[in-house]
């Protein structure tokens, strides 16, 4: 199982060349076994960015999000009590962005690597990352 950061999920769906070769290889390998997930927060993040005009979709947002999750066979992981507590327990030096904290905490609770290009998350070394 691997968890995709929001930017990897969205970029990878529209432009496979925009993610690293290593990340693309790991994603392909886990897709075959149904072991690719996203945090439910990523759905909110994309909807929020779409509303602000920062993400354009080729079809209505709901249909596009359903396509991106179901067509790819992604597992959407909820923001559970354990994820919330893990996010609140991350070190003070960890990025303060709530999305970064909750997505990283989801990977920690699941015990799986996080696929992310975010250098601050990778540098924090609180979870195994792939890029």
N, C-alpha and C positions, 0 to 999 in steps of 0.2 A: 504494500500500500504506500502511495505517495500522496501528498497534498499539494495542490497548485496554488500559488499566490494569485491574486486577482489578475494582475497584469500578465502573468504567464498564461493563464487560462484564456483571457480575451485575445491577447496578441497571437498566441499559438493557434487559436481557432481561425484567425483571419490571415495570418502571415507566418507560416512555419519557419521561414528564414530569419525571423526577428528574435528567435530564442536560440540559446547556445546549442551547439551540436550535441554536447553531453546531455543537456536537459531534454532535448528532442529525443535522443536515443532512450533515455530512461522512461520518458512518457510513453513512447511506442511500446516498450517492453511491458510496462504495467497495464497499458490499454488491453493487451491480449488476455490478461488475467482478470480484468475488471477491477483493478486495484488503483484507480485514479479518482481522487476526490477533491472537492472544494469545500470551503466553509460556507455556511448559509450567509455569512456576512458578505461574501463576494457577490451574491445576488443583489443585496441592498446597495453595495458599492457601485455596481454597474448601473443600477436603476437611478441612483443619485447622480452619477456622472452624465447619464443620458439626459436627465431632466435639466441639468445645467448646460447642456449642449456640448459637452466635452467628448461624448461618444455618439457616433451616428450609427444607426442600425439599418440594414437593408430591408427590414420588415418591421411591423409593430414590435415594440420592446418585449412584450410578454411572449410572443411567438418565437422571437429570436433567442430569448433566454431558455425557453423550453427546448428549442433545437440545440443550443450549445450544451445543455446538460444531458438531455436524453439521447440525442444522436451519438454523442461521444461516450455514452454509458457511464457518465460521472456519478459518483455517490456524493450527495450533498449532506454534509455533517452539520448538525444543529449546534447552536451556541448553548451548551448545557451548563449546569451548575459547576461541574468540574472545569470546563473551559473558562468560565467566568472567573473562578477562583485562581486558576493557573495564570490567567492574564493579569489579574491584580497582584499576583506574587512575583511577576517578572522584576528583575533588578531595576532600580531607579535609572540606571544608565541606559537601559533598553529604550528604543524609540518610543516616544509618548503617544504617537498616533494610535487611537483606539482600534482601528482596523488592523494595523500591523500587530498589535498586542493580541487581539482575539484570534487572528489567523494563525499566528505563531503558537499560541496556547492550544489551538485545536490540534496542530501537529504534535505538540508535546503530549497531550492527553491520549492521542491515538498511537503514540510511540512510533511515528513514521517521519521520514524526511520531508522537508518543505522545499519545493522547487521555486526558487526566487532569484531575481537579479538584484534585489535590494541589498546594497552593500552594507547598510547599517544593521540589518537583520543578520546577515552572514557574519559580520564582524563581532556581533554579540556572543556568538557561539553558545546560545542557550538551547539550540535544537540543531540536529543534522540538517544541512542545507545542500542543495544540488544546484549548480549553475554551470 
